[in-house]
Amino acid sequence: MSDGFSPEQLLQLEAIVEKGVRKGFADAGLRIDDGADTDEARRDFSFLRTIRRTLGGWATSLGWFIILSVLGTVVWLITQGLNLWKGQ
């Protein structure tokens, strides 16, 4: 019994894995047969990353705006309550 794979087995395994990965990408709609297709896929993923980062930044800003609005409203209500209490 051998502890490792023979060079021929490694080549066969590499070919099987490569074929499986290419088939998986093709099933997902990603063509990587040609260098131009690979570059196109990279640009697509870069575009998606840019959108994700932009939306993430907007979501963070919107979250802080909501938190600060709620806190500002609470402070305003407390101030109005204290002014009303002082006036009586």
Order of alpha helices (4+ residues) and beta strands (2+ residues): alpha-alpha
